[in-house]
Amino acid sequence: MLSTDLANRQPVVPAGLDSALMQQLWQAARAAHAKAYAPYSRYAVGAAMLDEHGVIHSGCNVENAAYPQGWCAETSALSALVMSGARRVRGVLVVGTGGAWITPCGGCRQKLREFCDPDSSIVSANLDAIGPVHSMEQLLPHSFGPEHLKDV
């Protein structure tokens, strides 16, 4: 888990993401959170991802009156990442509000699995603090991925 010094808002960062990158991801995810379109659930989410080139891509959730047609913040950020030409995710930070730390939903975990390494960091946060860190493998153990289709 990532611990945060709440008084100074200084996270203890996971391997692969230094303190400056964590702060940049958090800032980008909070900015995306502010742009979320969530008139039905009122549960805004922002996500930021670091690609293999060191570029940060962000996205927010976008709801729709026909509920299944909306999309998650992680999906929006992944789309921006792929559109940029990137193909790998080195780390993800997701910002949500509410009583519990947010983690990607099941569908987003599978989408992230396509682009993350098993040890890629997925960081939970809210508007005030950075919270726990999980690896991709911890969030989606024994998962199906691109390597399963190499011999097909």
N, C-alpha and C positions, 0 to 999 in steps of 0.2 A: 504494500500500500504506500501511496505517496502521502507523506505527512506535510502539513502546512503550519508554519508559525503564523497564527492568525493575527497576532499583534502587528507584525511587520509585513504580512502577506508575502513571505518568502518561502516558496515551496522547496522541499527536499526532492530533487529531481531523479527520475529513473535513468538507468543506463541508456545512452544513445541520445538523450535529450538534455542539453545543458540548460542552466537557469535562464539564460537569455532567450533561447528557443521556446521554453515553456511559457515565459511571459508573452512572447509574440503570438504563440498559439492561443493563449488565454485571451489576449486582446482581440485577436481576429474572431474567435468564437463568440465573445461577448458582443462585438459589433454585428455579427451575423444574427445573434439572438435578438437584437434590437429591431431587426428587419423582418422577423418571422411573421408569417400570415397565419394566425391561429384564432380566427373568430369563433370557432365552435368549441374547441377544447380549452381555449385560453392558455394552452401549455406551449409556450414558445421555446424553441430549441435552436441553438447555434452550434456548428461544428467547424473545426479547423483541422487541416491535415498537412503534414510536412511531406513533400515528395522526395524522390531520390536525388533531385538537383538542388535541394535546400529551399525550394519555393513553398510558400504556404497558400493553400486554397481553402476557401470557406464557403459555407452554405447554411441555409436556414430551412426550417420546415415550412411547407406550404399546404394548408388544408384546403379541402374542397367540400361543397355541400353533399356531394356523393362521396361519402367518407373513404372508400377504398382508393379513390382517385388522387388523393393527396400524396405528398411524399415527405420523407424525413430529411432532416438537416444533413445527415451523413451521406444520403443519396445525392443531395444537391452539391455537396463538397466533392464527392467522388466524380460527379459529372464535370465539374470545373477542372479537376485534376486531369482527367482523361482528355478533355478538350484542349488542354495546354500541351499535350503530347507526353506527359508523364505517365508512368505505368507502375510505379511502386509507391507504397505509403510507408514512411519511416515511423510516423507517430500520429496519433489522433487525440484531440481534446474536444470534449462535448460539454456544453453549458446548458443546464436546465434549471428550473426553479421548482420549488416544492420541498417537501419534507425529507426526501431521500436523495442520495447521490444518483445521478442519471447514468445509465449505460446504454449503448446502442440496443435497439430492439433485435429480435431474432433475425428478421429479414436483413437488417443492416449489418449484423454480424457476418452473415453469409456473404453479403456484397463486399464487406471489408476483407474477408478471407481471400478473395480473389486477388487482392493487391498488397496484402500485408504478409510479412514473415510471421511464423509462429510466435516469435519473441517481440514483435512490434508492440509498443506501448499504447494502450487505450486509456486515456485519462478522463476521469469524471471531475466536473467542476460546477460551481454555481456562479452567480454574479459577484459574490464576495470572497470566494476561496477556491483553491484547487484542492481536490480531494483524492480519493483512492486511484491507484493505477493497477490495471490488469494487463496481462499479455493477451494477444489474440488467442493463443492456445487455451488460456484460462477461461476466456469468454465463450469459446466455441471448440471444446475438446473433441478429439476424434472426428474431425470434420472432413467433408468432401471438398476437394479443390482441384485446380488445374492439373496437378500431377497425376490425378486418377484417370485423366483422359489422354495421356501421352501415347499410350499404345493402342488407342482405338482407331 
